[in-house]
Amino acid sequence: MIRVFGMSYYSINEVATMLGMDRQTLKRYAEKGKISAFRHPLTQKIIFPKEEIDLLKVEFLKNNPPTSA
């Protein structure tokens, strides 16, 4: 998790791992406005607001429950 100006963000790698999604898919979703994404002011890396991703994660898991082996 990354803190910028008192707000918490996840990196694209963290979000990809959490949701089991490809980084390119996340970039496309951000470009299409499906999820919010910003550039870190110093590194210019893509970051996602923690609150939005946490809500998305709950919805994603509700609609795609993990399968047990």
Order of alpha helices (4+ residues) and beta strands (2+ residues): beta-beta-alpha-alpha-beta-beta-alpha
